[in-house]
Amino acid sequence: MTSPGDPPLRAEVRAGLLVGLGCAVAGVVVGVAWRFVVPLAVLEKEATGVVQVGGAETEVAADGWFAVCAALAGVVAALAAVLLLRSGRLGALVGLAAGGLVGALVAWRVGLLLSPPEIAASAKEVRVGDTFEGPLRLSALGVLLAWPTAAVITFFAVVAGLDVESPGADRTDHLPEPAGHVPHPGEPAAAPVAAERSWLSPGAPPEPPAPR
């Protein structure tokens, strides 16, 4: 967690490294989740070879589930970066973009490591007529961008929302009371109009009083 007293450049670099490292570590968790939520292809060994049981939608499901897991990880990473880091927003943004891509690559490789072996190796271990699960594959590599894309979009959305909701200076106290307003007992008197114009434009000279 960065400290507000850190120099600006140091805070940015530290925030970027923390976010990037966190995304890379989270990639291991995302890879494990992807491996166990995606349905694997069911294959059957026949005398003439190996055939797939059912449709070929498992490849599409593998890509879709990876995009979902990666996008959720990007959203969580962006929320954590905005809420936990008190400074270094630019560094956090760079860390989310670069670290998100690294985390997606880590998740992809971890999922492949936990995947069943290749079809030829699995077919040697079963008898004719038996079924086995096929390997986990990622056919559309473009889904690797789901993590950094979701992280960057969420980061901008949350930061914009916090900036809008952050309370600013209440300038209504400096405005003159409307005409005909009768102050209650104990209520402070309204500031003169000349003082209000001086607050709006400190360098402008006050206007002369109106002739009686």
C-alpha positions as CSV (number, residue, x, y, z in Angstrom):
1,M,0.0,0.0,0.0
2,T,1.4,3.3,-1.0
3,S,1.8,6.2,1.3
4,P,0.7,9.8,0.5
5,G,4.2,11.0,1.7
6,D,6.1,9.1,-1.1
7,P,7.6,11.1,-3.9
8,P,5.3,11.2,-7.0
9,L,7.6,9.1,-9.2
10,R,8.4,6.6,-6.5
11,A,4.7,6.2,-5.7
12,E,3.8,5.6,-9.3
13,V,6.5,3.0,-9.8
14,R,5.6,1.3,-6.5
15,A,1.9,1.2,-7.4
16,G,2.6,-0.2,-10.8
17,L,4.9,-3.0,-9.5
18,L,2.4,-3.9,-6.7
19,V,-0.5,-4.1,-9.1
20,G,1.5,-6.0,-11.8
21,L,2.8,-8.5,-9.3
22,G,-0.6,-9.0,-7.8
23,C,-2.1,-9.7,-11.3
24,A,0.6,-12.2,-12.1
25,V,0.0,-14.1,-8.8
26,A,-3.7,-14.0,-9.4
27,G,-3.2,-15.6,-12.7
28,V,-2.4,-18.9,-11.0
29,V,-5.8,-18.8,-9.3
30,V,-7.6,-17.9,-12.5
31,G,-5.9,-20.8,-14.3
32,V,-7.0,-23.3,-11.7
33,A,-10.6,-21.9,-11.8
34,W,-10.6,-22.0,-15.6
35,R,-9.5,-25.7,-15.6
36,F,-12.2,-26.9,-13.3
37,V,-15.2,-24.9,-14.6
38,V,-14.8,-25.5,-18.3
39,P,-16.3,-28.7,-19.7
40,L,-13.7,-30.8,-21.5
41,A,-14.3,-32.7,-24.7
42,V,-15.3,-36.4,-24.2
43,L,-13.6,-38.8,-26.6
44,E,-14.1,-42.4,-27.3
45,K,-11.5,-44.9,-28.5
46,E,-12.5,-47.1,-31.4
47,A,-10.7,-49.7,-33.4
48,T,-10.1,-47.3,-36.2
49,G,-9.1,-44.3,-34.1
50,V,-10.5,-41.8,-31.7
51,V,-13.8,-40.0,-32.1
52,Q,-15.5,-37.2,-30.2
53,V,-18.7,-37.9,-28.3
54,G,-21.1,-35.0,-28.7
55,G,-20.7,-31.7,-30.4
56,A,-17.7,-29.5,-30.9
57,E,-18.9,-26.7,-28.7
58,T,-16.4,-27.6,-26.0
59,E,-13.7,-25.5,-27.8
60,V,-16.0,-22.5,-27.8
61,A,-16.8,-23.1,-24.2
62,A,-13.2,-23.2,-23.2
63,D,-12.6,-19.8,-24.9
64,G,-15.8,-18.3,-23.4
65,W,-15.0,-19.5,-19.8
66,F,-11.5,-18.2,-20.0
67,A,-12.8,-14.8,-21.1
68,V,-15.3,-14.8,-18.2
69,C,-12.7,-15.8,-15.6
70,A,-10.1,-13.3,-16.9
71,A,-12.6,-10.5,-17.1
72,L,-13.8,-11.1,-13.5
73,A,-10.2,-11.1,-12.4
74,G,-9.6,-7.8,-14.2
75,V,-12.6,-6.2,-12.5
76,V,-11.5,-7.4,-9.0
77,A,-7.9,-6.2,-9.7
78,A,-9.1,-2.8,-10.7
79,L,-11.3,-2.4,-7.7
80,A,-8.5,-3.5,-5.4
81,A,-6.1,-1.1,-7.0
82,V,-8.4,1.9,-6.6
83,L,-9.5,1.2,-3.1
84,L,-6.2,0.0,-1.6
85,L,-3.7,2.4,-3.2
86,R,-4.1,5.9,-2.0
87,S,-1.6,7.4,-4.6
88,G,0.0,6.4,-7.9
89,R,-3.1,6.1,-10.1
90,L,-1.1,6.3,-13.3
91,G,1.3,3.5,-12.1
92,A,-1.7,1.4,-11.0
93,L,-3.2,1.8,-14.5
94,V,0.0,0.7,-16.2
95,G,0.2,-2.2,-13.8
96,L,-3.3,-3.2,-14.5
97,A,-2.7,-3.2,-18.3
98,A,0.7,-4.9,-18.3
99,G,0.0,-7.1,-15.3
100,G,-3.4,-8.1,-16.6
101,L,-1.8,-9.4,-19.8
102,V,0.9,-11.3,-17.8
103,G,-1.8,-12.7,-15.5
104,A,-3.8,-13.9,-18.5
105,L,-0.7,-15.7,-19.9
106,V,0.0,-17.3,-16.5
107,A,-3.7,-18.4,-16.2
108,W,-3.5,-19.9,-19.7
109,R,-0.3,-21.9,-19.0
110,V,-1.5,-23.1,-15.6
111,G,-4.8,-24.3,-17.1
112,L,-2.8,-26.3,-19.7
113,L,-0.6,-27.8,-17.1
114,L,-3.6,-29.1,-15.2
115,S,-5.2,-30.3,-18.4
116,P,-5.4,-34.0,-19.3
117,P,-2.6,-35.2,-21.6
118,E,-2.7,-35.1,-25.4
119,I,-5.2,-37.4,-27.2
120,A,-2.6,-39.8,-28.4
121,A,-1.1,-40.3,-24.9
122,S,-4.6,-40.7,-23.3
123,A,-5.7,-43.2,-26.0
124,K,-2.8,-45.5,-25.2
125,E,-4.0,-45.9,-21.7
126,V,-7.6,-46.9,-22.4
127,R,-9.2,-49.9,-24.1
128,V,-11.4,-49.8,-27.3
129,G,-14.8,-48.6,-26.4
130,D,-13.7,-46.5,-23.4
131,T,-14.2,-42.8,-23.2
132,F,-11.8,-40.2,-21.8
133,E,-11.5,-36.5,-21.5
134,G,-9.6,-34.5,-24.2
135,P,-7.0,-31.8,-23.4
136,L,-7.9,-28.3,-22.6
137,R,-7.2,-25.9,-25.4
138,L,-7.5,-22.2,-26.1
139,S,-8.3,-21.7,-29.7
140,A,-8.9,-17.9,-29.7
141,L,-5.9,-16.2,-28.3
142,G,-7.7,-12.9,-28.4
143,V,-9.4,-13.8,-25.1
144,L,-6.1,-13.1,-23.4
145,L,-7.0,-9.4,-23.7
146,A,-10.1,-9.8,-21.6
147,W,-8.2,-9.3,-18.4
148,P,-6.4,-6.1,-19.2
149,T,-9.4,-4.7,-21.1
150,A,-11.8,-5.3,-18.2
151,A,-9.3,-4.0,-15.7
152,V,-8.7,-0.7,-17.5
153,I,-12.4,-0.1,-18.2
154,T,-13.3,-0.8,-14.5
155,F,-10.4,1.4,-13.3
156,F,-11.6,4.4,-15.3
157,A,-15.2,3.9,-14.3
158,V,-14.5,3.6,-10.6
159,V,-12.0,6.6,-10.6
160,A,-14.6,8.7,-12.4
161,G,-17.3,7.7,-10.0
162,L,-15.1,8.6,-7.0
163,D,-14.2,11.9,-8.4
164,V,-17.8,12.8,-9.0
165,E,-18.9,11.7,-5.5
166,S,-16.0,13.3,-3.7
167,P,-17.3,16.3,-1.7
168,G,-16.0,19.7,-2.9
169,A,-15.9,23.0,-1.2
170,D,-19.3,24.2,-0.3
171,R,-19.5,27.6,-2.0
172,T,-23.1,28.3,-1.3
173,D,-22.1,29.9,2.0
174,H,-20.5,32.7,0.1
175,L,-23.6,33.6,-1.9
176,P,-25.7,36.6,-0.8
177,E,-29.1,36.0,0.7
178,P,-32.1,36.4,-1.6
179,A,-34.0,39.7,-1.6
180,G,-36.6,39.9,1.1
181,H,-34.9,37.4,3.4
182,V,-35.4,38.1,7.1
183,P,-32.6,36.6,9.2
184,H,-33.7,34.7,12.3
185,P,-32.4,35.5,15.7
186,G,-28.8,34.2,16.0
187,E,-28.4,33.7,12.3
188,P,-25.2,35.4,10.9
189,A,-25.7,38.2,8.5
190,A,-25.1,37.5,4.8
191,A,-21.8,38.5,3.3
192,P,-21.9,41.7,1.2
193,V,-22.2,41.4,-2.6
194,A,-18.9,43.1,-3.0
195,A,-17.2,40.5,-0.9
196,E,-18.8,37.7,-3.0
197,R,-17.5,39.2,-6.2
198,S,-14.1,39.5,-4.6
199,W,-14.3,35.8,-3.7
200,L,-15.1,34.9,-7.3
201,S,-12.3,37.1,-8.7
202,P,-9.8,37.8,-6.0
203,G,-7.8,40.1,-8.2
204,A,-10.7,42.3,-9.3
205,P,-11.2,45.6,-7.4
206,P,-14.5,45.9,-5.5
207,E,-17.3,47.9,-7.3
208,P,-18.1,51.3,-5.9
209,P,-21.3,51.6,-3.9
210,A,-24.4,52.6,-5.8
211,P,-25.3,56.3,-5.5
212,R,-28.1,57.1,-3.1
